[in-house]
């Protein structure tokens, strides 16, 4: 089974292959490991004037409430440059009475997630993809401390999800924030359950799951390269740049990517805004969600303004 720190929602590292409108010439040719692999296509479509495109820490307030709250954009990695909090963020967290994250990693929900990741009906991953894809999947996931027996019964979406995180062993930013909040004596809550997050992927049909996994395996070198680049955008607090970077490989001709982005980002934005409003109305909350949920016309910050909240960047 996966280590607890791997059971995180996919916000920043998912869909590295991207979704945009239109695409141009293919990437420079390279030898593909399987006939199931398709060449990547480079998009030259860049979205300009992205709302709320710079900043990670935002103050959220309403005119009839003297108690403001904070909304902080996270990235699900354990890099020390990221988990070492800037003073202003640390202070905001320390001053808050409640800490809210996407989903609290309680033991029951974690067990449910783990069970959903694996086939229990006799199916094997090796039966769904060709041998080259399966062997490469095993090789990639060995860095995540997963043996061949576990990989052999792993559902395609779970293998895809895992390999879209850096294979490190440290505590990711989300969990660092949770630990600090608990040390500060804050109450803690989640906007979603881990099961709800897993169902986004588990509800995909097998062909869709195989497509996602195959693309990730075929172009895993690109996924690895993107880890460093995306952390750089995050450290510069450049959410607009981060958004456009994640869209740089266009596969919007594939319905599964449209479907996943709708469920993973847009639909969840609406859900999280609805669920965080009682916490915001009470005030003194520090809410931490994936940074890409903040930005854009359909992002959480825009939705909160539509609900009458005032949002202002702090950091």
N, C-alpha and C positions, 0 to 999 in steps of 0.2 A: 504494500500500500504506500501511497505517497506520504512524504513528510508533511507535517501540518502546514509549514510555510508555503507549500506548493498549492494548497487548496485555497486559492485566492481568485477573485473574479478577474476575467480577462478584459482590461480597459486600455492599457497602454500598449501591450505587446501583441494583442490580437489584431488580426486583419493587417499585418505588416505588408501584405501584398496589395492592399489598398482598394479603394472604390472611388472613381472619379467619373467625370463626363468626358468621354472621348479618349483616344489613345493614339500614339504615333508608332514609330518604328520599333522593332524588337531590340532587346538588349544584344550586345555583341554575342555572337554564337559561342556556345560552349557545349561540351559533351554532356548530354543528359543521361541520367542513370537508368532510365526506363522508358519504354514506348508510351507509358502513361503520362510522362512529363510533357508539359507544354511550355514553350519559351515565354519568358516574362515580356511584358510590353511596357515601355516607358511612357508615362503621361506627361504632356507639357501643359496640362490644364492646372493653373494655380488660382486658388480662390483668394480674392483681394478683399480688403476691408472686412475682415472677420471680427464680429463683435466680441468684446472681452478677450482680446487676443494676447494681452500681456499682464501677467500677475498671477500669483499662486494663492495669496491670502486676501480674502475679501470680507469686509464688514457688511453685515446684513441687518437692516433695521426697518422699523415701520413707524409712521408718524405718531401713532397712539401708544407706543411702547417705549419706555425709557431704557429698557434693557436690550442691548444689541447682542448679536451673535456673530460667529466667524464661520466662513466657509473656506476650506483649504483643499487645494488640489494635490493629490498624491501621485506617486508612481510606484508600482509594485515591485521594487527591487531593494536589495540590501546594501548597495554601494555606500561606503562610509561618507562620501561627499554629499550624499542625499539624506542619509539618516541622521547626520549631525545637523540639528535644527538651527536655523538663523535665530538670533535673539528675539526678534519681534514675533516669530511664530511660537517659540517656546513660551514667551510671556503670555500670549493670547491663550495658549493651551492651559497654562498654569492658572490663569484668572477665570477660566470657565468652570461652571458647576456641573456640566454634563458633556460627555464626549460621545459623539455619534460617528459610526463608520458604516461602510456599506453593509457588511454582515458580520455579526459576532461569531467567532469560531468556537462555538460550544461543542462539547463532545458528541452530543446526539446528532447535530446537523452535520458534523464532520464525518461521522460514520455513515450517514445516509449518502453524502456526497461520494465517499469512497466506494460504496456498494454500487452506485449508479455508474461508476467509471468502467466497470468490468462486466463482461458477458457472464451470465449464469445459466445459459440455456444450451451450452454445447458449441456455440459459435466460436470461431477463431479468427483473429485478425489476419493471419496468413492466408485465409480462404478468401479474403475480400480484396487484397492487393497482390500484385505480382511479387515474385521472390526478391527482386532488387529493391523494391520499395519497402518490403517488410524487413529485409536485412539492414537497410539503412536506418529504418525506424529503431530497430534494436540497438544499433550502434550509437545513434544520437541519444537515446534515452538511458543508455548505460551511464552517461554523465550525471544523471539524476538519481542514481542508485537504484535503478529498476532492473531486475534480472530478466532473463529471457522468458521465464515462466509467467511473470506478471505481464510482460508486453504481449505475450501470445494470446491472452484473454482480455486485453484492453480494448475498449471501444475506440473507433477511429477518432471521435471528437475529443476523447480524453488524451490520446497521444498528441493530437494537434494542439490542444490547449497547453499541455505541459511544455512542449518544445518551443512555445512562444514566450517563455520566461527564461531569463538567464540562468544557467545551471550553477548557482551559488548556494552556499549553505547558511548564510547569515540570516538575521531577522529582518524582514522587509519593513519599509517605512510605516505601513499601516499598523503592524504589530508593535513597532517602537512607540508610535503615538498612543496606542492602547495601553501599553505598559506604563508610560509616563502619566497618562490620565489617571490610572488606577493608583499610582503612587501619590498623586496629588489629591486623592480622595474624591474624584469626580464620579458621578454615576455614569454608566455606559449603556449604550443602546445601538441597535442596528436598524438600518432602513429596509433591509431585505433579509431573507434567510439564504443560507448557503444552498439549500435545496432549490429555491427559486432561481438562483444563478445557474445551477447545474442543468435545470430543465430547459434553459435556453438552447443548450447544445444537445441534450438528450432527446429533445423533440424533433431534431433534424432527422430526416430519413437517412438510411444507410448510404445511399448514393451521394447525398450531400456531404455526409461525414467523410466519406472516402475522398471526395473532391478536395475538401479542406486539407486533409492529412497529406494527400499526394502532392499538392502544391507546396506545402510547407517542407516536405522531405526533399522534393526535387530542387528547391531553391533555398535550402537551409543555410548556405553560405551568405545569402542576402540577409536572412534573419539575424545571423550572428553579427554582420557588419552594422546592422541597424541598432543593435543594443547600445553601442557607444554613441552613435549620432543622436539618438533620441534622448539619452541621458544629458547630452550637451544642451539640447534645446530646453529641457526641463530646468537645468541649473541656471539658464539664462532667463527663465520665466517666460519664454517665448511660446505661448500656446498656439498662436497662429502659425508660426514656423513649424511647430510640432505637428499640427493638424495637416498642413500641406505635405510635410515629409512622409507621414503615414499613408498619404494618398498617391505617392509617386509611382506606384506600379498599378496600372489600371487593369482591373478584371471585372469591370461593371457589366460586361456582356454575360457574366455568369450569374444567374439568379440567386445562387446560394449566398453570394457576398452581399447583395442587396438585402436579402432576407436577414442575414446575420447582423448587419449593421443596424437595420431597423429595430430588431429585438434587443441587440446588445447595448446600443447607445440611445436612440431616440425614444423607444418605448420606456426604457428604464429611467431616462431623464424625467419623464412625466410622473412615473411612479415615485421616484425619490423626492421630487418637489412636493407632491401631495403628502407624503409621509413625514417630511421634515417641517411642514408648516406649523403644526402644534408646538414643536420644539423651538422654532424661531419666534413664535408668538409669546412663548414663555420667556425667552431670552436666556443669555448667559450660556449658550451652547457653542461647542466647537465641533463642526461637522466636517469630516474628512472623506472625500470621494475622489475617484480617479480624475486626473486633471483634464482629460479630454471631455469629460462631462460638463465642464464649466463653460467652454467657449462656444461661439457660434449662435446663429439665429434660433436654433432649436435646443440650445444648451440650457443648463440649469439656471445660470445667471439671468439670461433673457426671460426665462419662464417665471422666475421670481419677480422680476420687474413688472411683468404683465399682471402679477397677483398683487401689485401695490407696494412691494418692498423696495427700499432704496439700497443699492449695492455700490460699494466704493472700494477701490483697490487699496490695500494696506502695504502689500509686499509682492 
